[in-house]
Amino acid sequence: MPTTQKNWSKSSWKNHTALQQPIWPDQLAVDRVLADLSTLPPLVFAGEIRSLKQLLAQASRGEAFLLQGGDCSENFSQVTAPNIRETLKILLQMAVVLTYAGGKPVIKMGRIAGQFAKPRSADMETIDGVALPSYRGDMVNKAEFTPEARMPNPKYMLKGYNMAASTLNLLRAFTRGGFGSLQRVQAWNQEFVAQSPMGRSYDRMAKQISQAIKFMETIGISSETPQINQTQLFTSHEALLLQYEEALTRVDSITGDWYDCSAHMLWIGERTRQVDGAHVEFLRGVHNPIGVKIGPSYDLDDVKRLIQTLNPANEPGRLTLITRFGLKKIEKALSPLLREMKKEGFNIVWSCDPMHANTYTATSGHKTRNFNDILSEITCFFETHWSEGTIPGGVHFEMTGNNVTECTGGAHNILDEELADNYLTSCDPRLNAEQSLEVAFQIADMIRS
């Protein structure tokens, strides 16, 4: 029999208030899609999820470091082999910098293969006096401001599953078929990054790694070992559409435990983390690692209740708290949170999201983030942990491997007036590959110290 927490079933969330859910126009169509989803194969497997939890337990003790990154909101039109490859490339580059220069194993996790839904501040959006349903991500409706595009369509959930399956298929081929081999470490350097200061620093490090592998081969250690020839990438997304998540929740035949098989790790957003809400109710019963976003307006007692609800056994690796305070508020907000959770003895992976609370509108009218603000929040995150005697366990980025101009600053110092040159995001601004690599080198210095 499946083992669950008390009074939980995969549909018990329906007895709680579920925020940020689409208003579907045709419930029968929704029921048909959910019936189809519930019979489809799992996207990820319980054994993979258990492996991730063990690695995250190491991160909670400071023995590993979590690197989580990818698109703010994936678009169906961008699910292509080149885009998936470029995202994987920059994650691999960042991970090898953090591992080699930082001297610590890195858990690689993408915001990928399922990040198709997004929360909104209002159900409706009004432009020039016309009110239409808000865009909630490609798994719900389309971004174009027309009545047809904005009508929620449950068939997009099925398309989201298929897009996630295609993405995972390609990621597994890349990571296990030689593309992720450390022997290819120099080939991961994107063309537009290679000639930059960060690209040249990376190339020097890549040559050192290649020399180390050559030395190992010379003394008889095979480079065909999985640690060198393969890599492991986990997937994650915000568990926003609870009907979709429920349909992909299955019982593991080995342990009898329930797992949400839509991704290895799921997280709860700042807007849906109510202790008595439907999202917390659903995720408390699945055995995946769970993340929770925490903003600066948190209540300490509320956070403690969240932790006790989601991880009553205080299991290491089960719970990641992802702080998103912003540069102006992190120094004041982080210390009391760390101090209180340390006093309670909670096993937590502490991760920093330096993106969401540092967003502003540039003079050009584009929504953007400044590289220096992002780096400064990460630096303060590390320094506060050191002063409180707690462990900075990871970082959480919105980023892409493509040559976008969405965040200002960085080595090439992208200016406000240059944002329009290649501003491609349909949601929040992302670090490009060069900026991502630059921040990885900076974090590696902090991990090493």
C-alpha positions in Angstrom: 0.0 0.0 0.0 1.2 3.5 -0.7 2.7 5.4 2.3 1.5 9.0 2.7 1.3 11.7 5.3 -1.7 11.6 7.5 -5.1 12.3 5.8 -3.5 12.9 2.4 -4.4 11.7 -1.0 -3.3 13.1 -4.4 -6.6 14.8 -4.7 -7.0 16.1 -1.1 -5.8 19.5 -2.3 -9.3 20.0 -3.7 -10.5 20.5 -0.2 -8.3 23.6 0.1 -8.2 27.0 -1.5 -6.2 26.7 -4.8 -4.9 30.1 -6.0 -3.5 30.9 -9.4 -5.6 28.2 -11.2 -7.0 28.8 -14.7 -10.7 29.4 -15.2 -11.4 26.7 -17.8 -14.4 27.4 -20.0 -15.2 23.6 -20.6 -14.9 21.3 -17.6 -15.7 18.2 -19.7 -12.7 19.0 -22.0 -10.5 19.4 -18.9 -11.6 16.0 -17.6 -10.8 14.3 -20.9 -7.3 15.8 -20.9 -6.6 14.8 -17.3 -7.8 11.3 -18.0 -5.4 11.1 -20.9 -2.5 12.5 -18.8 -3.1 10.0 -16.0 -2.5 7.1 -18.3 0.7 8.4 -19.9 4.1 7.3 -18.8 5.9 9.2 -16.1 8.3 11.9 -17.3 10.8 11.1 -14.5 11.3 8.1 -12.3 11.2 7.5 -8.6 14.8 6.2 -8.5 16.1 9.4 -10.1 14.1 11.5 -7.6 15.6 9.5 -4.7 19.1 10.1 -6.1 18.4 13.8 -6.2 17.2 13.9 -2.6 20.4 12.2 -1.5 22.5 14.8 -3.3 20.5 17.6 -1.8 21.0 16.1 1.6 24.8 16.6 0.9 24.1 20.2 -0.1 22.3 20.8 3.3 25.5 19.7 5.0 27.8 21.8 2.8 29.2 18.7 0.9 27.7 19.7 -2.5 26.2 22.8 -4.1 22.9 23.3 -6.0 23.0 25.1 -9.4 19.4 25.6 -10.6 18.7 27.6 -13.7 16.8 28.1 -16.9 13.9 30.0 -18.4 11.4 32.1 -16.4 8.6 30.5 -18.5 9.3 28.1 -21.3 7.5 28.7 -24.6 6.4 25.9 -26.8 7.9 27.6 -29.8 11.3 27.6 -28.2 11.4 23.9 -27.5 13.9 23.1 -30.2 17.1 21.1 -30.2 19.4 24.2 -30.6 17.8 26.0 -27.7 17.8 23.0 -25.4 21.5 22.4 -26.3 22.5 26.0 -25.6 20.7 25.9 -22.2 22.4 22.6 -21.3 25.8 24.0 -22.5 25.7 27.0 -20.1 24.5 24.9 -17.2 27.4 22.5 -17.8 29.9 25.4 -18.1 28.7 27.0 -14.9 28.8 23.6 -13.1 32.3 22.8 -14.2 33.5 26.3 -13.1 31.8 25.8 -9.7 33.2 22.2 -9.3 36.8 22.9 -10.6 37.3 26.4 -9.3 35.1 26.1 -6.3 36.2 22.6 -5.3 32.8 21.2 -4.5 30.4 18.7 -6.3 27.6 20.5 -8.1 24.0 19.3 -8.4 22.9 20.4 -11.9 19.2 21.3 -12.1 17.3 22.9 -14.9 14.2 25.1 -14.9 13.3 23.1 -17.9 11.0 20.4 -19.3 7.9 21.7 -17.5 8.2 25.4 -16.6 5.2 26.2 -18.9 2.9 27.9 -16.4 3.2 31.2 -14.6 1.4 33.0 -11.7 -0.2 36.3 -12.3 -1.2 39.2 -10.1 -4.7 39.4 -11.6 -7.1 37.0 -13.5 -7.7 39.7 -16.2 -5.5 42.0 -18.1 -6.8 45.3 -19.6 -5.3 47.1 -22.5 -6.9 50.2 -24.1 -10.2 49.4 -22.3 -10.3 45.8 -23.5 -10.2 43.2 -20.7 -9.0 39.6 -21.5 -7.8 36.7 -19.3 -4.2 37.1 -18.2 -1.5 35.1 -20.0 -0.7 32.2 -17.6 1.9 30.4 -19.7 1.8 28.2 -22.8 0.3 25.3 -20.9 -2.8 27.4 -20.3 -3.2 30.0 -23.1 -1.2 32.2 -25.5 0.5 35.5 -25.0 -1.1 37.3 -28.0 -3.7 39.8 -26.8 -6.7 38.5 -28.6 -9.8 36.8 -27.3 -9.0 33.5 -29.1 -5.4 33.4 -27.8 -6.2 34.3 -24.2 -9.0 31.6 -23.9 -7.6 28.9 -21.6 -7.4 25.6 -23.4 -6.9 22.4 -21.5 -5.4 20.7 -24.5 -2.3 22.8 -23.9 -1.6 20.7 -20.8 -1.3 17.7 -23.0 0.9 19.6 -25.4 3.0 20.6 -22.4 3.5 17.0 -21.4 4.6 16.1 -24.9 7.0 19.1 -25.0 8.5 18.1 -21.7 8.9 14.5 -22.8 10.7 15.6 -26.0 13.0 17.9 -24.0 13.8 15.2 -21.5 14.5 12.7 -24.3 17.0 15.1 -25.8 18.6 16.0 -22.4 19.1 12.4 -21.6 20.7 11.7 -25.0 23.0 14.7 -24.5 24.0 13.9 -20.9 24.5 10.2 -21.4 25.6 10.0 -25.0 29.0 11.8 -24.8 27.9 15.5 -25.1 28.2 15.9 -21.4 31.6 14.3 -21.2 34.4 16.3 -19.5 36.5 15.5 -22.6 34.3 17.9 -24.4 34.7 20.7 -21.8 36.2 23.1 -24.3 33.4 22.4 -26.9 30.8 23.8 -24.5 32.1 27.4 -24.9 29.5 29.2 -27.0 30.8 31.1 -30.0 29.8 34.6 -28.8 31.3 33.9 -25.4 34.6 32.4 -26.5 36.3 35.8 -27.3 35.0 37.5 -24.2 37.0 37.9 -20.9 34.9 35.2 -19.3 35.2 32.9 -22.3 39.0 33.2 -22.2 39.1 32.5 -18.5 36.9 29.5 -19.1 39.1 28.2 -21.9 42.2 28.4 -19.7 40.4 26.3 -17.1 39.1 23.9 -19.7 42.6 23.2 -20.9 43.7 22.5 -17.3 40.8 20.0 -17.0 41.8 18.3 -20.3 45.4 18.0 -19.1 44.2 16.4 -15.8 42.1 13.9 -17.8 45.1 13.2 -20.0 47.2 12.6 -16.9 44.6 10.2 -15.5 44.6 8.2 -18.8 48.4 8.1 -18.8 48.5 6.4 -15.4 45.8 3.9 -16.4 42.5 5.5 -15.2 39.9 5.1 -18.0 38.2 8.3 -19.2 35.2 6.1 -20.0 34.2 6.0 -16.4 30.7 7.6 -15.9 32.1 10.3 -13.7 34.0 11.7 -16.7 32.0 10.4 -19.7 28.5 11.3 -18.5 26.7 13.9 -16.4 23.5 14.0 -14.5 20.9 16.8 -15.0 17.7 17.0 -13.0 14.6 18.9 -13.9 12.4 21.2 -11.9 9.5 23.6 -12.3 7.0 25.5 -10.2 4.1 23.1 -9.3 1.4 25.6 -10.3 -1.3 23.7 -12.2 -2.4 21.3 -9.6 -4.7 19.3 -11.9 -1.7 18.6 -14.2 0.5 17.7 -11.2 -2.1 15.3 -9.8 -2.5 13.5 -13.1 1.3 12.8 -13.2 1.5 11.6 -9.6 2.1 7.9 -9.3 2.8 5.2 -6.8 6.4 3.8 -6.9 6.2 0.0 -7.3 9.3 -0.5 -5.2 8.6 1.6 -2.1 4.9 2.2 -2.3 5.5 6.0 -2.0 3.8 8.7 -4.0 5.9 10.7 -6.4 5.0 13.6 -8.7 6.6 12.3 -11.9 6.3 15.6 -13.8 9.8 16.7 -12.6 12.5 15.6 -10.1 12.0 18.7 -7.9 8.9 20.9 -7.6 8.7 24.3 -5.9 6.0 26.4 -4.4 6.0 30.1 -5.3 5.8 33.1 -3.0 2.1 33.6 -4.0 0.9 30.0 -3.3 2.8 29.0 -0.2 -0.1 29.4 2.3 0.2 26.7 5.0 -3.5 25.8 4.6 -3.5 26.3 0.8 -3.9 23.7 -1.9 -0.4 23.8 -3.1 1.1 23.0 0.3 -1.5 20.3 0.8 -0.7 18.6 -2.5 3.1 18.7 -2.1 3.3 17.6 1.5 2.3 14.1 0.4 4.6 13.5 -2.5 8.1 12.2 -1.9 10.0 14.6 -4.3 12.4 17.2 -3.0 10.4 20.4 -2.6 11.4 24.0 -2.9 9.6 27.0 -1.3 10.2 30.6 -2.4 10.5 33.0 0.5 10.2 36.8 0.0 11.1 39.6 2.4 7.6 39.9 3.9 7.7 36.4 5.5 6.4 35.7 9.0 8.8 33.5 11.0 6.1 31.4 12.6 4.5 30.9 9.2 7.8 29.7 7.8 8.2 27.3 10.7 4.7 25.9 10.1 5.5 25.5 6.4 8.6 23.5 7.2 6.9 21.3 9.7 4.0 20.6 7.3 6.2 19.9 4.3 9.0 18.0 6.1 7.6 16.7 9.4 10.4 14.1 9.7 13.1 16.8 9.2 14.5 14.6 6.4 17.8 16.1 4.9 17.4 16.9 1.2 13.6 17.0 1.3 13.2 20.8 1.6 15.0 23.7 -0.1 14.2 27.3 0.9 14.8 29.7 -2.0 15.2 33.2 -0.7 14.3 36.0 -3.0 14.7 39.2 -1.0 16.4 41.7 -3.4 19.6 43.6 -2.9 17.9 46.3 -0.8 16.3 43.9 1.7 18.4 40.8 1.9 20.7 42.1 4.7 17.8 42.8 7.0 15.6 39.9 6.0 18.0 37.0 5.8 19.7 37.0 9.2 16.7 36.5 11.5 15.4 33.8 9.2 18.6 31.8 9.3 19.0 32.3 13.0 15.5 31.0 13.9 15.6 28.0 11.5 19.1 27.1 12.9 17.7 27.3 16.4 14.9 24.9 15.5 17.4 22.5 14.1 15.7 22.2 10.7 17.6 20.4 7.9 17.3 22.9 5.0 19.1 23.5 1.7 19.4 27.3 1.6 19.3 28.7 -2.0 19.5 32.2 -3.3 17.3 33.5 -6.1 18.9 36.9 -6.8 16.7 37.6 -9.9 13.1 38.2 -9.0 13.3 40.9 -6.4 15.9 42.9 -8.4 13.6 43.6 -11.4 13.1 47.2 -12.6 11.9 49.0 -15.7 14.8 50.6 -17.7 14.6 54.0 -19.4 14.0 52.1 -22.6 10.8 50.7 -21.2 12.1 47.1 -20.9 11.8 45.1 -17.7 15.3 44.3 -16.7 17.8 43.4 -13.9 21.3 44.7 -13.3 24.1 42.3 -13.2 25.8 44.1 -10.3 22.6 43.9 -8.2 22.3 40.2 -8.9 26.0 39.6 -7.9 25.7 41.8 -4.8 22.7 39.9 -3.5 24.5 36.6 -3.9 27.6 38.0 -2.1 25.4 39.2 0.8 23.7 35.8 0.8 27.1 34.0 1.3 28.4 36.6 3.8 25.2 36.4 5.9 25.4 32.6 6.1 29.0 32.8 7.1 28.2 35.2 9.9 25.3 33.1 11.2 27.2 29.8 11.0 24.8 28.4 8.4 25.4 26.8 5.0 24.8 28.6 1.6 23.7 25.6 -0.3 22.7 26.8 -3.8 21.7 29.5 -6.3 18.6 29.8 -8.5 18.9 31.7 -11.8 16.7 32.7 -14.8 19.2 32.4 -17.6 19.7 31.2 -21.2 22.6 30.0 -23.3 21.6 32.4 -26.1 23.1 35.9 -26.8 20.2 37.9 -25.4 20.3 41.5 -24.1 17.8 41.3 -21.2 19.9 42.1 -18.1 22.1 45.2 -18.0 25.8 45.2 -16.9 28.2 42.3 -16.9 31.7 42.2 -18.5 30.4 43.8 -21.7 28.3 46.3 -19.7 25.0 46.1 -21.5 23.3 49.5 -21.3 19.6 50.4 -21.0 19.6 51.6 -24.6 21.1 48.3 -25.8 18.4 46.1 -24.3 16.3 46.2 -27.5 19.1 44.7 -29.5 18.1 41.1 -28.7 15.4 41.2 -26.0 13.6 37.9 -26.6 12.0 36.8 -23.3 8.2 36.6 -23.1 8.3 36.9 -19.4 11.2 37.9 -17.1 14.7 39.0 -18.2 17.4 36.4 -18.2 21.2 36.4 -17.8 22.8 35.5 -21.1 25.6 32.9 -21.4 28.5 35.3 -20.8 26.8 36.9 -17.8 26.0 33.4 -16.4 29.6 32.3 -16.8 30.8 35.5 -15.1 28.6 35.0 -12.1 29.7 31.3 -11.9 33.4 32.4 -11.5 32.4 34.8 -8.8 30.4 32.2 -6.9 33.3 29.7 -7.2 35.5 32.1 -5.4 32.9 32.3 -2.6 32.5 28.6 -2.4 36.2 28.0 -2.2 36.6 30.5 0.7 
